[in-house]
Structures are given as C-alpha cells and as structure tokens.
Amino acid sequence: MTPTPDAHPWSRDELVRRLRAVGEARYHIHHPFNQRMHRGELRREELQLWVANRFCYQQAIPIKDAAIMSNCPEPEVRRRWIQRIVDHDGRADGEGGLEAWLRLAEAMGVERDTLLAGRWVLPGVRFAVEAYITFCRTRPWIEAVAASLTELFAPTIVSQRLSAILAHYKWIDPAGLEYFRARLQQAPRDAEHALALVTERCRTRELQERAVAALDFKCDVLWSLLDAVERGPLPGNAP
C-alpha cells in the first residue's frame, strides 16, 4: 500500500473497520490447512509437523515484543507491553506460553527436544518468522503494534482449534491444551490495548494506512507459515 499523506484522516470507526476487514479477508483462519484441522481431517503426522513449526513462531513472540519495547519511547506503554513477554516466557522455568506449547507438542507425541532444537523447522517457516522479527525491529513501534492486531481474530481461531482437537483428535491428551485456554483470556486483553494505541497514535491518513499495511503484512506471515507446513515433508522425512 502506497501511503497518501495529503488525504484526510479516517475517523476512528473507519480505521477500526479497515483493520478488521483485513483480518476478515486474510487471517489464516481461512487457510486450507487450518480449515482441514478444524474439520478433523489432518493426519497425526501433519499435526505434529504443524506443532513443531508453529513453535518457531511462538519463540519469536517475546523477541518481537522486546523489539517493540526497545523502539518505544513511552514508559507507560512499555510497562504494560512487558506483560506479553511474561505471558510467553513466564517468570520462572516451567511457566508461560512457551512451556505450555512444549506440553502441547508432547501431548501430540512430539518430544520437546525436537522443538527446542528446531529439527523439523521448514525453511519457509524460518523465513516468515525472521521477516516478522525484522519488521518489528526496523519499523516504527506503532506499526509493529498494528501488526500484532491479528490478536483481534485470535479468540475465534483458538476456540475453533480447541473444539476441533477435543472433538476430532481423541489421541491428543487434553491436559496438553492449556496454551489455548490461556490465550482465550490473554488475546482479547492484548488486542484491546494494541487497538487503543493504534487508534490514538495514528491520527494522520498516512499513519493509518501504514497501520493497515502492517496488519496486512502480519497476515502474510501467518499465511506463509501454513503454506510451508502444508507443503513440507512430514515427520520421518522432515529435515
């Protein structure tokens, strides 16, 4: 999207509408892989490859959040944003979203050493994740905040994923699903904060269009990740 700096700014409602329209059209809930997951059509090996590759993205979340904080000059924003890092890293070993994802992988029959060593991470996934980290490190902090607004749509996909696993993949130990249950509480809180920041700080048309473009880019990252997983070699043949 080419910014139009001389155009009149959108109203807050119009900016929110355009941001939501990006997710409604391009969020990875529409990706064929996710749709197959939610219909219960994935083989065990496909889910295992997904959970191992998605961990590469999960590991990037606190890193990109630290990058956003390092670029943000506002202490009050940093004080609140740091909760996202705590949510994923925990305050001690054995806590946080990354640990919960490792337990999810174990519930799917994937050893945590496989995830931690990145043995099954596909080149396309690594490229997409690095692109997202680079974006958050190099773009203005408010654009990186806008990119995080995929969290507006996360509760829907997390609810569908949780229901699908319980209904269709009985071989997965339900005790390993705590990550999804936690995100049902965390994602709406985080999305509300990020949306408030974007609508408060992006007052010119150029900044508003950059915010929409940032969210569009993030949707590309998540879609590309699933493209790689859908086409990648299954465990046993994975690199």
Secondary structure, DSSP 8 states (H G I E B T S, - for coil): ----TTS----HHHHHHHHHHHHHHHSGGGSHHHHHHHTT---HHHHHHHHHHHHHHHHHHHHHHHHHHHH---HHHHHHHHHHHHHHH-SSTT-HHHHHHHHHHHHTT--HHHHHTTTT--HHHHHHHHHHHHHHHHS-HHHHHHHGGGGGTHHHHHHHHHHHHHHH-TTS-GGGGHHHHHHHHHHHHHHHHHHHHHHHH--SHHHHHHHHHHHHHHHHHHHHHHHHHHHS--TTT--
